[in-house]
Amino acid sequence: MKKVELLAPAGSFEKAKIAFLYGADAVYMGTKSLSLRTRVDVDDKEVEKTIAYAHKIGKKVYVAMNIFAWDDKYDEIIEAAKELNELKPDGIIASDGGVIEILKQYAPDVDIHISTQANVISYHASSFWYHNGAKRVIVGREMNKEQLKELIQNKPEDLEVEIFIHGAICFAFSGRCFLSDFLSCRSANLGDCAQSCRWSYNLYAEEKNNPGEFMPIEVDEHGTSIFSSKDLCLIKEIPEIIDMGVNSLKVEGRLKTEYYIASVINAYRNAIDDYQKDPPNYDATKYLKELEKVKTRGLTTFYFNDRNNKDIQEYSGRQYNENYEFGGKVVEYTKDKSTIEIKNKLQVGDTLEMIIPHQIEPIEFKIEQLWHAETEEEIQEVSPGVKGQKVKMKLPIPCEKDWILRRKK
């Protein structure tokens, strides 16, 4: 069975390390101002450091330059292309034809990946981009599996295909949205999306014969999040996706936490490996159980199985998980008192789960004692008052630096 790539988001060098630790074959990250997540905490030095680290451990890094650029951006694009040609990422993700022409001229040694923003939804479009220098196409989420199969069967033989398998879905067609720019003067197509589709709105109906008299239409006291989509989740469909010949399976989320990345990547890593080892006995239940613990919205297969699927909207506007949250990250393991960087309030008696790389079942344990990280004075609770705040506790098994702890609420 052909090896398939698991591709993770990396909003920083630290997040890239977590993704690799939990099983990602590759990560994608943006340049500071030329990708569609300019608010991500990453600069060009982080990109350089991530590429060097990834190549040292046999992993890959793709860099996004997928804005739709005004002419006044092209001097910066040319300089970025030259720099990336020196840094040698494993691919540059782009969507604007003008940007792609620049990459071909100024970064000729780096593969070009066509962003999902380019709306590639046919083998005709795939062929067009292949003949214009593309090594890979990242197809639109709007495709169903029959359309995807047709594209794969008819594309140029050595053109790679990447699809999204998990994460947020943009309300607009392939993410090309103007809502944020219209409502808050922040262009999604220049990397500054305000996520206006996630806001709650008050809707009103006006009776035709009584103009000016508005009657509120409400789901609850907060209004309705009528534009907000559920999150994509194709964990059950992994066998079909692998069998049809997709090259790369992509998880969305460069703005997500290390906890989210560890949980989701670990689930899909185990799912992919287990299916490839034992195809007849693939059962998505245990992987979905883990994904349910980290989800912040409802999950949907979107249009993958059925173009008529209507179960795609998150009308409640929910943005959190009711049952679990990021507990902390292992800084240093010792047998009696391990050092943990905390991410939420922890107290004696809390139930934690240790997420173990390449193992789907976490280890559950209770906090029996806590010690101040510096004085080692025994304490009952600790809150994350400052960035990087630490605490000491006894862990149930030997573990490694950067393993993630999940807290049960």
C-alpha positions as CSV (number, residue, x, y, z in Angstrom):
1,M,0.0,0.0,0.0
2,K,1.4,3.4,-1.0
3,K,2.6,5.6,1.8
4,V,0.3,8.7,2.4
5,E,1.6,11.9,3.9
6,L,0.0,13.3,7.1
7,L,0.3,17.1,6.9
8,A,-0.1,19.3,10.0
9,P,-0.5,23.0,10.6
10,A,2.4,24.9,12.3
11,G,1.8,28.4,13.6
12,S,5.2,28.4,15.1
13,F,8.4,26.4,15.4
14,E,7.2,25.0,18.8
15,K,3.9,23.8,17.2
16,A,5.9,22.3,14.3
17,K,7.9,20.3,16.9
18,I,4.7,19.0,18.5
19,A,3.3,18.0,15.2
20,F,6.4,16.0,14.3
21,L,6.5,14.4,17.7
22,Y,2.9,13.2,17.4
23,G,3.3,11.8,13.9
24,A,3.1,14.4,11.2
25,D,5.2,13.7,8.1
26,A,5.2,17.3,7.1
27,V,4.0,20.7,8.3
28,Y,2.9,23.9,6.5
29,M,3.5,27.4,7.8
30,G,3.2,30.9,6.5
31,T,5.6,33.8,5.8
32,K,5.1,36.8,8.0
33,S,2.8,38.8,5.7
34,L,2.3,36.8,2.5
35,S,0.1,33.9,3.7
36,L,-3.6,33.7,4.7
37,R,-2.8,33.6,8.4
38,T,-0.8,36.8,9.0
39,R,-1.8,36.8,12.7
40,V,0.0,33.5,13.3
41,D,3.0,33.9,15.7
42,V,5.7,33.1,13.1
43,D,8.4,35.2,11.4
44,D,10.9,34.4,8.7
45,K,13.5,33.2,11.3
46,E,11.0,30.7,12.6
47,V,10.5,29.4,9.1
48,E,14.3,29.0,8.6
49,K,14.6,27.2,12.0
50,T,11.6,24.9,11.2
51,I,13.0,23.9,7.8
52,A,16.4,23.1,9.3
53,Y,14.9,21.1,12.2
54,A,12.5,19.2,9.9
55,H,15.2,18.2,7.4
56,K,17.4,17.0,10.2
57,I,14.8,14.5,11.3
58,G,13.7,13.5,7.9
59,K,10.4,15.5,7.7
60,K,9.1,18.2,5.3
61,V,8.0,21.8,5.5
62,Y,5.8,23.7,3.0
63,V,5.6,27.5,3.2
64,A,2.5,29.4,2.3
65,M,2.5,32.5,0.1
66,N,-1.1,32.2,-0.8
67,I,-2.4,35.7,-0.7
68,F,-4.1,37.3,-3.7
69,A,-1.6,40.2,-4.2
70,W,-2.0,43.8,-5.2
71,D,0.7,45.1,-7.4
72,D,2.4,47.0,-4.5
73,K,3.1,43.6,-2.8
74,Y,5.3,42.2,-5.6
75,D,8.6,43.7,-4.5
76,E,8.1,41.9,-1.2
77,I,7.0,38.7,-3.0
78,I,10.2,38.7,-5.1
79,E,12.4,39.1,-2.1
80,A,10.6,36.4,-0.2
81,A,10.8,34.1,-3.2
82,K,14.6,34.6,-3.4
83,E,15.0,33.9,0.3
84,L,12.9,30.7,0.1
85,N,14.9,29.5,-2.8
86,E,17.9,29.7,-0.5
87,L,16.2,28.1,2.5
88,K,14.9,25.2,0.4
89,P,11.5,24.3,1.9
90,D,9.9,21.3,0.3
91,G,7.2,23.3,-1.4
92,I,5.7,26.8,-1.6
93,I,1.9,27.0,-1.5
94,A,0.4,29.7,-3.7
95,S,-2.9,30.6,-5.4
96,D,-2.4,33.8,-7.3
97,G,-1.2,33.3,-10.9
98,G,1.1,36.4,-10.7
99,V,2.7,35.0,-7.5
100,I,3.2,31.7,-9.2
101,E,5.0,33.3,-12.1
102,I,7.3,35.1,-9.7
103,L,8.0,31.8,-7.9
104,K,8.9,30.1,-11.2
105,Q,11.4,32.9,-11.9
106,Y,12.9,33.6,-8.5
107,A,12.5,30.2,-6.6
108,P,13.1,27.7,-9.4
109,D,14.5,25.1,-7.0
110,V,11.4,24.8,-4.9
111,D,8.2,22.8,-5.8
112,I,5.0,24.8,-6.3
113,H,1.8,23.6,-4.6
114,I,-1.4,25.1,-5.7
115,S,-3.5,26.4,-2.8
116,T,-7.1,25.4,-2.1
117,Q,-7.8,29.1,-2.6
118,A,-7.2,28.6,-6.4
119,N,-10.5,26.6,-6.4
120,V,-9.1,23.4,-8.1
121,I,-12.1,21.2,-8.4
122,S,-11.5,19.3,-11.7
123,Y,-8.8,17.4,-13.5
124,H,-9.0,20.1,-16.2
125,A,-7.9,22.7,-13.7
126,S,-5.3,20.3,-12.3
127,S,-3.9,19.8,-15.7
128,F,-3.7,23.6,-16.3
129,W,-1.7,24.1,-13.1
130,Y,0.5,21.1,-13.9
131,H,1.5,22.6,-17.2
132,N,2.1,25.9,-15.5
133,G,4.7,24.5,-13.1
134,A,2.7,22.8,-10.2
135,K,4.0,19.7,-8.4
136,R,0.9,19.4,-6.3
137,V,-2.7,20.7,-6.2
138,I,-4.6,21.2,-2.9
139,V,-8.2,20.6,-4.1
140,G,-11.3,22.4,-2.9
141,R,-13.2,21.0,0.0
142,E,-16.4,21.4,-2.1
143,M,-15.6,18.2,-4.0
144,N,-17.3,14.9,-3.2
145,K,-15.5,11.6,-3.3
146,E,-16.8,10.7,-6.8
147,Q,-15.5,14.0,-8.2
148,L,-12.2,13.5,-6.4
149,K,-11.8,9.9,-7.8
150,E,-12.4,11.3,-11.3
151,L,-9.8,14.0,-10.8
152,I,-7.2,11.5,-9.6
153,Q,-7.9,9.0,-12.4
154,N,-7.5,11.7,-15.1
155,K,-4.8,14.1,-13.7
156,P,-1.2,14.1,-15.1
157,E,0.4,11.0,-13.6
158,D,3.1,12.7,-11.5
159,L,0.9,15.5,-10.2
160,E,0.3,15.1,-6.5
161,V,-3.1,15.6,-4.9
162,E,-3.6,16.9,-1.4
163,I,-7.0,17.2,0.4
164,F,-8.2,18.6,3.8
165,I,-9.4,15.9,6.1
166,H,-10.0,17.8,9.3
167,G,-10.6,21.3,10.6
168,A,-12.5,24.5,10.1
169,I,-14.5,25.1,6.9
170,C,-14.8,28.5,5.4
171,F,-18.3,29.8,4.7
172,A,-17.1,31.0,1.3
173,F,-16.3,28.9,-1.8
174,S,-12.8,27.5,-1.2
175,G,-12.2,30.2,1.3
176,R,-12.3,33.2,-1.1
177,C,-14.4,35.3,1.2
178,F,-15.1,39.1,1.2
179,L,-17.3,39.1,4.4
180,S,-14.5,40.0,6.7
181,D,-13.3,42.9,4.5
182,F,-16.8,44.2,4.1
183,L,-17.7,44.1,7.9
184,S,-14.3,44.9,9.5
185,C,-12.0,46.1,6.7
186,R,-9.8,43.0,7.3
187,S,-9.2,41.1,4.1
188,A,-9.3,37.3,4.3
189,N,-7.6,37.1,0.9
190,L,-4.6,39.1,2.3
191,G,-4.3,36.9,5.4
192,D,-6.2,39.0,7.9
193,C,-9.6,37.3,8.3
194,A,-11.6,38.5,11.2
195,Q,-13.7,35.3,11.1
196,S,-16.9,37.3,10.7
197,C,-18.7,34.0,9.8
198,R,-18.2,32.9,13.4
199,W,-19.9,36.0,14.9
200,S,-23.4,35.9,16.3
201,Y,-26.0,37.9,14.4
202,N,-29.4,39.3,15.1
203,L,-31.8,38.7,12.2
204,Y,-35.0,40.5,11.5
205,A,-38.0,39.9,9.3
206,E,-39.9,42.8,7.7
207,E,-43.6,42.2,6.8
208,K,-44.1,43.3,3.2
209,N,-47.2,45.5,3.9
210,N,-45.7,47.1,7.0
211,P,-42.3,48.5,5.9
212,G,-40.1,49.6,8.8
213,E,-41.6,47.2,11.3
214,F,-38.9,44.6,12.1
215,M,-39.5,41.3,14.0
216,P,-36.5,39.6,15.5
217,I,-35.6,36.1,14.4
218,E,-33.6,34.4,17.2
219,V,-32.2,31.0,18.0
220,D,-31.4,32.0,21.5
221,E,-30.6,35.2,23.5
222,H,-27.3,35.5,21.7
223,G,-28.8,35.5,18.2
224,T,-27.7,33.0,15.6
225,S,-24.4,32.1,14.0
226,I,-26.0,31.6,10.6
227,F,-22.7,31.7,8.6
228,S,-20.7,29.4,10.9
229,S,-19.8,26.0,9.6
230,K,-19.1,22.8,11.6
231,D,-15.6,21.4,11.4
232,L,-14.6,18.9,8.8
233,C,-13.9,15.4,10.0
234,L,-13.1,12.5,7.6
235,I,-11.7,10.0,10.2
236,K,-14.3,7.4,9.1
237,E,-13.4,7.9,5.5
238,I,-9.7,7.3,5.8
239,P,-9.7,3.9,4.1
240,E,-11.6,5.3,1.0
241,I,-9.2,8.3,0.8
242,I,-6.1,6.2,1.0
243,D,-7.4,3.7,-1.5
244,M,-8.3,6.3,-4.1
245,G,-4.7,7.5,-4.2
246,V,-4.6,10.8,-2.4
247,N,-1.0,11.8,-1.7
248,S,-1.3,14.1,1.3
249,L,-3.9,14.4,4.1
250,K,-4.1,17.9,5.5
251,V,-5.3,19.1,8.9
252,E,-6.4,22.7,9.1
253,G,-5.4,24.9,12.1
254,R,-2.3,27.2,12.1
255,L,-4.1,29.3,14.8
256,K,-4.8,26.2,17.0
257,T,-2.9,25.3,20.2
258,E,-0.2,22.7,20.7
259,Y,-2.9,20.6,22.5
260,Y,-5.2,20.6,19.5
261,I,-2.3,19.7,17.1
262,A,-1.1,16.9,19.3
263,S,-4.6,15.4,19.8
264,V,-5.7,15.6,16.1
265,I,-2.4,14.6,14.5
266,N,-2.1,11.7,17.0
267,A,-5.6,10.4,16.1
268,Y,-5.0,10.5,12.4
269,R,-1.5,9.1,12.6
270,N,-2.8,6.1,14.5
271,A,-5.8,5.8,12.1
272,I,-3.6,5.8,9.0
273,D,-1.0,3.4,10.4
274,D,-3.7,1.0,11.7
275,Y,-5.5,0.9,8.4
276,Q,-2.4,0.3,6.4
277,K,-1.3,-2.5,8.7
278,D,-4.8,-4.2,8.9
279,P,-7.3,-2.9,6.3
280,P,-10.2,-5.3,7.0
281,N,-10.4,-4.4,10.7
282,Y,-10.3,-0.6,10.5
283,D,-12.7,0.9,13.0
284,A,-12.9,4.6,13.4
285,T,-14.6,4.6,16.8
286,K,-11.5,4.9,19.0
287,Y,-10.0,7.7,16.8
288,L,-13.3,9.6,16.8
289,K,-13.5,9.3,20.5
290,E,-10.2,11.2,20.8
291,L,-11.2,13.9,18.3
292,E,-14.5,14.5,20.2
293,K,-12.4,15.4,23.2
294,V,-10.7,18.3,21.4
295,K,-13.4,19.6,19.1
296,T,-14.8,23.1,19.6
297,R,-17.6,22.8,17.1
298,G,-19.8,20.0,15.7
299,L,-18.2,17.7,13.2
300,T,-19.3,17.1,9.6
301,T,-18.2,15.2,6.5
302,F,-19.2,18.3,4.5
303,Y,-19.7,17.3,0.9
304,F,-17.3,14.3,0.8
305,N,-20.0,11.6,0.9
306,D,-23.0,13.6,-0.4
307,R,-23.2,16.9,-2.3
308,N,-26.7,17.3,-0.8
309,N,-25.5,17.1,2.8
310,K,-27.2,19.8,4.9
311,D,-25.6,18.9,8.2
312,I,-22.8,21.5,7.9
313,Q,-23.8,24.6,9.9
314,E,-23.0,25.3,13.5
315,Y,-25.9,27.6,14.4
316,S,-25.1,27.7,18.1
317,G,-21.8,29.6,17.5
318,R,-20.1,27.3,20.0
319,Q,-16.3,27.8,20.2
320,Y,-15.2,25.6,23.1
321,N,-15.2,22.0,24.4
322,E,-17.4,21.4,27.4
323,N,-15.5,18.4,28.7
324,Y,-11.8,18.8,28.2
325,E,-9.1,21.5,27.9
326,F,-5.4,22.0,27.5
327,G,-3.8,21.0,30.8
328,G,-0.1,21.4,30.2
329,K,3.1,20.3,28.5
330,V,5.9,18.2,29.9
331,V,9.1,20.3,30.3
332,E,11.2,17.7,32.2
333,Y,10.4,14.2,33.4
334,T,11.8,12.8,36.7
335,K,10.5,9.8,38.6
336,D,9.1,11.7,41.6
337,K,8.6,15.4,40.5
338,S,8.2,16.2,36.8
339,T,8.1,19.8,35.6
340,I,5.0,20.9,33.7
341,E,4.3,24.1,31.8
342,I,0.6,24.8,32.7
343,K,-2.0,26.1,30.2
344,N,-5.1,26.2,32.5
345,K,-5.7,26.1,36.2
346,L,-4.7,22.8,37.8
347,Q,-5.4,21.6,41.3
348,V,-5.0,18.5,43.5
349,G,-7.8,16.0,42.6
350,D,-8.0,17.0,38.9
351,T,-8.2,14.2,36.3
352,L,-5.6,14.5,33.6
353,E,-4.9,12.5,30.4
354,M,-1.4,12.0,29.0
355,I,-1.5,12.0,25.2
356,I,1.2,9.5,24.1
357,P,2.7,9.8,20.6
358,H,1.7,6.9,18.3
359,Q,-0.7,5.5,20.9
360,I,-4.4,6.2,20.6
361,E,-5.5,5.5,24.2
362,P,-4.3,8.2,26.6
363,I,-3.2,7.4,30.2
364,E,-5.6,8.8,32.7
365,F,-4.5,9.8,36.2
366,K,-5.4,12.1,39.1
367,I,-3.2,14.9,40.5
368,E,-2.3,13.7,44.0
369,Q,0.2,16.4,44.8
370,L,1.5,19.7,43.4
371,W,4.8,21.5,44.1
372,H,5.9,25.0,43.3
373,A,8.3,24.8,40.4
374,E,11.0,26.8,42.1
375,T,10.7,26.5,45.8
376,E,9.2,22.9,45.7
377,E,6.7,24.0,48.4
378,E,3.6,21.8,48.3
379,I,0.6,23.7,47.0
380,Q,-3.0,22.8,46.3
381,E,-3.6,24.6,43.0
382,V,-1.8,26.8,40.3
383,S,-3.1,29.2,37.7
384,P,-1.4,30.4,34.5
385,G,-0.7,33.9,35.7
386,V,2.3,34.4,33.4
387,K,3.4,32.9,30.1
388,G,5.4,29.7,30.6
389,Q,4.4,29.3,34.2
390,K,5.4,25.9,35.6
391,V,4.5,23.4,38.3
392,K,5.8,20.1,39.5
393,M,3.8,16.9,39.8
394,K,4.2,13.1,39.8
395,L,3.4,11.5,36.4
396,P,2.1,7.9,36.1
397,I,4.6,6.7,33.5
398,P,8.0,7.8,32.1
399,C,7.6,10.3,29.4
400,E,9.4,12.7,27.2
401,K,9.7,16.4,26.8
402,D,6.7,18.1,25.1
403,W,4.2,15.4,25.7
404,I,0.8,17.0,26.2
405,L,-1.5,16.7,29.2
406,R,-5.3,17.1,28.8
407,R,-7.4,18.2,31.7
408,K,-10.9,16.9,32.3
409,K,-13.3,19.7,33.3
